[in-house]
Amino acid sequence: MPAAVYGTPLADVLETPKGARQLSPLLPGSDDVAQIADASLDEIVLLVPPGAVEARYVVAQALRVLAPGGTLSAAAPKDRGGLRLKRTLEGFGCEVAETARRHHRICEVERPAALTGLDEAIAEGAPRLLPSGLWSQPGVFSWERLDPGSELLIQHLPKLKGEGADLGGGIGWLSLAVLKQPAVTKLRLIELDRRAFDCARRNVEDARVSIEWADVRKVAAPLTDLDFVVMNPPFHDGGAEDRALGQAFIRAASSALRKGGTLWLTANRHLPYEAVLNEAFKVVKPVADAGGFKVYEARR
Ligand SMILES: C[S@@+](CC[C@H](N)C(=O)[O-])C[C@H]1O[C@@H](n2cnc3c(N)ncnc32)[C@H](O)[C@@H]1O
């Protein structure tokens, strides 16, 4: 019984079938649902992502790859899209049994023979070329525009040279700015989200760059002896977990740099990064503060 799972739902919310292929783009090594043949799976379990367009895309893709009669179990937290899940599935022509557990809405569906609206939802959520000239996809960070924090960092980038890294590089905005500088000889862009990683590979075509689909905290080939790091660390809504992730990025940057190497960081000004910057770096200097963002230069 070929099965797949998207994300890592709590065991008491949804049971993940044994041997299921992982489809979440946020888990390096997973499969891309867009590459799976129509009607080729018997069971799919989804922890549906929060964005409305990405959620419709994932649900539509799941229905496309399920064989008629196959089962789809989908869940989302009530305050992160769970309340619209049943309506989404019904809109595609499914009959839905809905339950609630652990603040999630859970929908069970048997894939009907006929479905409607899948192609539109898949087209709406697919990667595309934006007017900026860059590829992006709904669901990736600030998918439609340059983030103002990243813009502030780009405006304050100094002359860079040698080897560096762009941690959490997204679709490649910061890397593109860095690679405009001819004295930069090498750049590693590390990104966790496969959708952003795929777009970055299309956006950043430069012999000096290597683009890696990986978690900054667990990079296979360690980052060492770098001259510089640029980053806009992940923050979401600034919850405790996100702050810890941003702080882990700062520590990773510090251990990636040679002595005297420099981190250029932009962050929401309310995020508590100064203590960890001061702990991990010899000299920390705020270089810009505008529009709710702060840019720091931190020297090892
Ligand atoms: C604030 S965004 C910045 C994106 C890009 N640098 C820009 O300026 O548009 C942070 C990025 O880090 C990525 N990310 C989150 N956790 C990560 C991790 N553990 N390892 C690598 N990248 C991660 C996110 O997917 C997101 O693309």
The ligand as an ORCA input file, in Angstrom:
! r2SCAN-3c Opt
* xyz 0 1
  C      13.795     35.432      7.382
  S      13.960     34.274      6.076
  C      15.211     35.031      5.059
  C      15.270     34.495      3.653
  C      16.245     35.189      2.710
  N      17.581     35.224      3.264
  C      15.774     36.594      2.413
  O      16.455     37.514      2.826
  O      14.743     36.744      1.754
  C      14.774     32.923      6.864
  C      15.000     31.727      5.973
  O      15.602     30.685      6.759
  C      15.063     29.438      6.352
  N      15.253     28.499      7.479
  C      14.453     28.300      8.555
  N      14.988     27.389      9.384
  C      16.160     27.008      8.812
  C      17.172     26.094      9.191
  N      17.095     25.406     10.329
  N      18.227     25.930      8.367
  C      18.317     26.630      7.194
  N      17.382     27.516      6.786
  C      16.330     27.710      7.585
  C      13.618     29.749      6.029
  O      13.059     28.759      5.193
  C      13.739     31.123      5.360
  O      13.917     31.004      3.977
*
